[in-house]
Amino acid sequence: MLAAKPLSAFNALDQLFSPNASTFILSPQDTLSLNCNASVVTVFRQGTCKIERTQEDILVAISPSPIILGLAGLLDARTERYQLTALTHCEAYQLEASHCRQLLDQHQLWRDAFHWVSWIARVQEARDIQLIGKNSYSQIRATLQVMSGWDDALRARIGVMNYIQQRTHISRSVIAEVLAALRAGNYIEMNKGKLVSIHRLPLEY
């Protein structure tokens, strides 16, 4: 099971960073491009966003706030490019990495930063376990389980077919076949392409 989001670490970092930055607003479908290198840290305080890695055109996650992106780049410069798309009204801010380093040194909050980066790494590890080396059905099953953990409002916004296809790159025809079989067997309930509930999911298809 995925570890709970370390909110105490987020709160400590947010209290440190936010007075030094200006909040900006993203309306639904607004996008924000990020080069996850050592130049900027991005903090989402409110809202839900979709995170995509642009090189592979793959959906990394749909993430409710709070979220901090870019802390790993403070000490390890990288060049991955991401696009964030707001799914709801979002409030966020950005801070230069050099300023973040100074603040973390000054207030001795590197432990909280490490706690947050470790959680991000565990989220990515969990995603790899679900998808890498798995057959199509196992990937679809794991993705449906992720969606079942969302609140009702988020599930009502996200089409099951599109989310699975963007997350796994499995063909739409295969996804449609599996979803139809799961609905026919009363394993899942959908309405207008959205996931309503999961009764149970068989291990094999």
Stockholm file with secondary structure:
# STOCKHOLM 1.0

chainA/1-205         MLAAKPLSAFNALDQLFSPNASTFILSPQDTLSLNCNASVVTVFRQGTCKIERTQEDILVAISPSPIILGLAGLLDARTERYQLTALTHCEAYQLEASHCRQLLDQHQLWRDAFHWVSWIARVQEARDIQLIGKNSYSQIRATLQVMSGWDDALRARIGVMNYIQQRTHISRSVIAEVLAALRAGNYIEMNKGKLVSIHRLPLEY
#=GR chainA/1-205 SS CCCCCCHHHHHHHHHHHGGGSCCEEECTTCEEEEEESTTEEEEEEESEEEEEETTTTEEEEEEESCEEESGGGGTSCCCEEEEEEESSCEEEEEEEHHHHHHHHHHHTCHHHHHHHHHHHHHHHHHHHHHHTTCCHHHHHHHHHHHHHTSCHHHHTTSBHHHHHHHHHCCCHHHHHHHHHHHHHTTSEEEETTEEEEESCCCSCC
#=GC SS_cons         CCCCCCHHHHHHHHHHHGGGSCCEEECTTCEEEEEESTTEEEEEEESEEEEEETTTTEEEEEEESCEEESGGGGTSCCCEEEEEEESSCEEEEEEEHHHHHHHHHHHTCHHHHHHHHHHHHHHHHHHHHHHTTCCHHHHHHHHHHHHHTSCHHHHTTSBHHHHHHHHHCCCHHHHHHHHHHHHHTTSEEEETTEEEEESCCCSCC
//
